[in-house]
Amino acid sequence: MGLIKNLGKMARQSLVSDDTVHAVISPIVQKTTEAVEKTVDNNVKVPNVLGMQAKEAKDVLESLGLKISILQQRTPNKKYAQYAPGEVVEMEYDTPSLILKGVHKGSLVKIYTADESVLTKSRSWRYKLLS
């Protein structure tokens, strides 16, 4: 309400009544507050599910209101060497809001798993040296 009082003081200097200022400003402040609250409520922080079994990761992410796509990673990468088949090796989703630190509910999160052959290649010394 401090904003409205300050605007009221400014309005008196401009020969506008407090009632007029309140009638004009209050709905604007109310609608802005509602919009901010709706945006905050519709935002969720995406947890790190790397290393979890894909089914478990899917359940966790869906419980937060996110849409999930499980994809198969086909290219070896040395960072996958620590994972087992069926575990999430990589995640992809929209860049989180800098202010709210999350993504909108309903956003798509892609989780990637790798089969044994991709993981074996990822663990090989030769692949680690070449990448």
Contacts in CASP RR format, 6 or more apart in sequence:
PFRMAT RR
TARGET T0000
AUTHOR 0000-0000-0000
METHOD contacts of the structure
MODEL  1
MGLIKNLGKMARQSLVSDDTVHAVISPIVQKTTEAVEKTVDNNVKVPNVL
GMQAKEAKDVLESLGLKISILQQRTPNKKYAQYAPGEVVEMEYDTPSLIL
KGVHKGSLVKIYTADESVLTKSRSWRYKLLS
3 25 0 8 1.000
3 29 0 8 1.000
4 21 0 8 1.000
4 22 0 8 1.000
4 25 0 8 1.000
4 26 0 8 1.000
4 29 0 8 1.000
7 21 0 8 1.000
7 25 0 8 1.000
8 16 0 8 1.000
8 18 0 8 1.000
8 21 0 8 1.000
8 22 0 8 1.000
11 17 0 8 1.000
11 18 0 8 1.000
11 20 0 8 1.000
11 21 0 8 1.000
12 18 0 8 1.000
39 100 0 8 1.000
40 100 0 8 1.000
42 104 0 8 1.000
42 105 0 8 1.000
43 97 0 8 1.000
43 100 0 8 1.000
43 101 0 8 1.000
43 102 0 8 1.000
43 103 0 8 1.000
43 104 0 8 1.000
43 105 0 8 1.000
44 64 0 8 1.000
44 65 0 8 1.000
44 66 0 8 1.000
44 102 0 8 1.000
44 103 0 8 1.000
44 104 0 8 1.000
44 105 0 8 1.000
45 96 0 8 1.000
45 101 0 8 1.000
45 102 0 8 1.000
46 61 0 8 1.000
46 64 0 8 1.000
46 66 0 8 1.000
46 91 0 8 1.000
46 93 0 8 1.000
46 96 0 8 1.000
46 102 0 8 1.000
46 103 0 8 1.000
46 109 0 8 1.000
47 60 0 8 1.000
47 61 0 8 1.000
47 64 0 8 1.000
48 91 0 8 1.000
49 56 0 8 1.000
49 57 0 8 1.000
49 60 0 8 1.000
49 61 0 8 1.000
49 88 0 8 1.000
49 91 0 8 1.000
49 111 0 8 1.000
50 83 0 8 1.000
50 87 0 8 1.000
50 88 0 8 1.000
50 89 0 8 1.000
50 90 0 8 1.000
50 91 0 8 1.000
51 57 0 8 1.000
51 83 0 8 1.000
51 87 0 8 1.000
51 88 0 8 1.000
51 89 0 8 1.000
52 60 0 8 1.000
52 87 0 8 1.000
52 88 0 8 1.000
53 86 0 8 1.000
53 87 0 8 1.000
53 88 0 8 1.000
54 70 0 8 1.000
54 86 0 8 1.000
54 87 0 8 1.000
54 88 0 8 1.000
54 111 0 8 1.000
54 113 0 8 1.000
57 68 0 8 1.000
57 88 0 8 1.000
57 111 0 8 1.000
58 68 0 8 1.000
58 70 0 8 1.000
58 111 0 8 1.000
61 68 0 8 1.000
61 109 0 8 1.000
61 111 0 8 1.000
62 68 0 8 1.000
64 105 0 8 1.000
65 105 0 8 1.000
65 106 0 8 1.000
66 93 0 8 1.000
66 103 0 8 1.000
66 105 0 8 1.000
66 106 0 8 1.000
66 107 0 8 1.000
66 108 0 8 1.000
66 109 0 8 1.000
67 106 0 8 1.000
67 107 0 8 1.000
67 108 0 8 1.000
67 109 0 8 1.000
68 108 0 8 1.000
68 109 0 8 1.000
68 110 0 8 1.000
68 111 0 8 1.000
69 108 0 8 1.000
69 109 0 8 1.000
69 110 0 8 1.000
69 111 0 8 1.000
70 111 0 8 1.000
70 112 0 8 1.000
70 113 0 8 1.000
71 110 0 8 1.000
71 111 0 8 1.000
71 112 0 8 1.000
71 113 0 8 1.000
72 112 0 8 1.000
72 113 0 8 1.000
72 114 0 8 1.000
72 115 0 8 1.000
73 80 0 8 1.000
73 89 0 8 1.000
73 90 0 8 1.000
73 112 0 8 1.000
73 113 0 8 1.000
73 114 0 8 1.000
73 118 0 8 1.000
74 118 0 8 1.000
75 118 0 8 1.000
76 118 0 8 1.000
76 119 0 8 1.000
76 121 0 8 1.000
76 122 0 8 1.000
76 124 0 8 1.000
76 127 0 8 1.000
77 89 0 8 1.000
77 122 0 8 1.000
77 131 0 8 1.000
78 122 0 8 1.000
78 127 0 8 1.000
78 128 0 8 1.000
78 131 0 8 1.000
79 89 0 8 1.000
79 122 0 8 1.000
80 89 0 8 1.000
80 90 0 8 1.000
80 114 0 8 1.000
80 118 0 8 1.000
80 119 0 8 1.000
80 122 0 8 1.000
81 119 0 8 1.000
81 122 0 8 1.000
81 123 0 8 1.000
81 128 0 8 1.000
83 89 0 8 1.000
83 114 0 8 1.000
83 119 0 8 1.000
84 119 0 8 1.000
85 113 0 8 1.000
85 114 0 8 1.000
85 115 0 8 1.000
85 116 0 8 1.000
85 119 0 8 1.000
86 113 0 8 1.000
86 114 0 8 1.000
86 115 0 8 1.000
87 113 0 8 1.000
88 111 0 8 1.000
88 112 0 8 1.000
88 113 0 8 1.000
89 112 0 8 1.000
89 113 0 8 1.000
89 114 0 8 1.000
90 111 0 8 1.000
90 112 0 8 1.000
91 109 0 8 1.000
91 110 0 8 1.000
91 111 0 8 1.000
91 112 0 8 1.000
92 109 0 8 1.000
92 110 0 8 1.000
92 111 0 8 1.000
92 112 0 8 1.000
93 103 0 8 1.000
93 107 0 8 1.000
93 108 0 8 1.000
93 109 0 8 1.000
93 110 0 8 1.000
94 103 0 8 1.000
94 104 0 8 1.000
94 107 0 8 1.000
94 108 0 8 1.000
96 102 0 8 1.000
96 103 0 8 1.000
97 103 0 8 1.000
114 122 0 8 1.000
121 127 0 8 1.000
END
